[in-house]
Amino acid sequence: MKEEHYRADTLDITFDVTKTTLEATVKELCDKAEKMVRSGTVLLVLSDRNIAKDRLPVPAPMAVGAIQTRLVDQSLRCDANIIVETASARDPHHFAVLLGFGATAIYPYLAYETLGRLVDTHAIAKDYRTVMLNYRNGINKRLVQNHVQNGHLHHRLLPLLETV
């Protein structure tokens, strides 16, 4: 794999509330995302890891939706994947919302860190790998069930998806 074909760049979706507004931050994020994709970014990572007392996150669905819309409007959406690294995704509904707004992939770092601490403190009596796989499989299973219930996916396809 050539690195230039898979260039990844991270866009910080937190902002200093004493210096700017949410609206201005969202516009700036869209401008930066467009510029990054035009310059060759293929993996656009939206991250709220810089949350701090004076830095609030743009709600992940808002950031994803705004950037998705900008990239579509500029005919750039097919040129990049939107990966969301967020503390706000914990349950299947959060994942479904982010995917619905245009996320390609989601990394729920706070959920993984929390599960890791529960394993480390022996609050969960399983190994780290098993706990992470169980969490991920649970999220995926519920997302597929939602698609079937809403008519987006035929129930006969479920065995095929379970083998993947």
LINQUIUR-V594778 format. One record per residue. SS is DSSP state (H for helix, E for strand, - for the rest). PHI is phi in degrees with one decimal (* if undefined). PSI is psi in whole degrees, 0 to 359 (* if undefined). Layout:
# LINQUIUR-V594778
ss = <SS/SS>
phi = <PHI/PHI>
psi = <PSI/PSI>
This chain:
# LINQUIUR-V594778
ss = <-/-/H/H/H/H/-/E/E/E/E/E/-/E/E/E/-/-/-/-/-/H/H/H/H/H/H/H/H/H/H/H/H/H/H/H/H/H/-/-/-/-/E/E/E/E/E/-/-/-/-/E/-/-/E/E/E/-/-/H/H/H/H/H/H/H/H/H/H/H/H/H/H/-/-/-/H/H/H/-/E/E/E/E/E/-/-/-/-/-/-/H/H/H/H/H/H/H/H/H/H/-/-/-/E/E/E/-/H/H/H/H/H/H/H/H/H/H/H/H/-/-/-/-/-/-/-/H/H/H/H/H/H/H/H/H/H/H/H/H/H/H/H/H/H/H/H/H/H/-/-/-/-/-/H/H/H/H/H/H/H/H/H/->
phi = <*/-87.0/-59.4/-66.9/-83.0/-132.0/-63.9/-115.3/-134.1/-106.2/-114.2/-73.3/-101.2/-103.7/-147.9/-83.6/-66.9/-83.5/-114.3/-153.4/-107.4/-61.2/-59.9/-64.7/-65.0/-62.4/-61.7/-63.3/-61.1/-63.1/-61.2/-64.8/-62.0/-59.9/-62.0/-61.9/-66.8/-61.6/-90.5/112.3/-67.6/-105.2/-111.4/-97.5/-97.3/-98.3/-125.7/-110.2/-63.8/-87.0/-57.4/-151.6/-54.9/-103.1/-125.6/-97.1/-84.9/-68.2/-52.7/-53.6/-61.3/-65.7/-63.1/-62.0/-61.7/-66.1/-69.4/-56.1/-62.4/-61.4/-65.3/-64.8/-59.1/-95.1/56.6/-115.6/-60.7/-73.5/-89.7/-147.2/-103.4/-103.5/-109.0/-108.3/-104.9/-141.8/-84.6/-83.3/-91.6/-129.6/-121.2/-55.9/-63.1/-59.5/-64.5/-60.6/-63.4/-62.7/-63.6/-64.5/-82.8/123.4/-66.6/-86.3/-150.2/-133.1/-115.6/-85.5/-58.8/-68.1/-62.4/-65.0/-64.9/-64.6/-62.0/-60.6/-66.4/-64.1/-69.2/-59.7/-91.7/63.8/-71.9/-117.1/-92.6/-137.5/-77.5/-54.5/-59.7/-62.5/-62.5/-65.3/-64.8/-61.4/-61.9/-62.6/-64.7/-63.7/-61.8/-60.8/-60.7/-68.6/-62.9/-64.8/-59.1/-61.5/-62.8/-65.8/-61.5/-88.9/80.3/-84.9/-146.8/-78.2/-60.6/-71.3/-84.2/-55.8/-59.0/-64.8/-68.1/-70.5/-85.6/-76.8>
psi = <130/132/324/339/349/38/131/135/146/136/117/120/24/160/154/111/342/347/341/174/166/315/313/322/317/316/317/319/317/317/314/317/315/314/317/314/319/330/6/4/128/325/103/109/120/119/136/23/340/20/134/177/320/5/110/151/143/133/130/315/324/314/313/312/317/316/319/312/316/314/322/313/328/9/39/353/324/352/352/153/141/113/129/119/103/151/344/348/115/322/170/326/317/317/316/319/312/317/320/328/353/4/141/321/158/132/103/75/323/321/315/318/321/314/320/318/323/324/314/324/6/22/334/126/51/165/160/311/315/317/315/317/319/317/309/317/323/317/310/317/315/324/317/317/319/318/319/313/326/2/13/347/133/138/337/344/348/313/325/316/328/340/345/*>
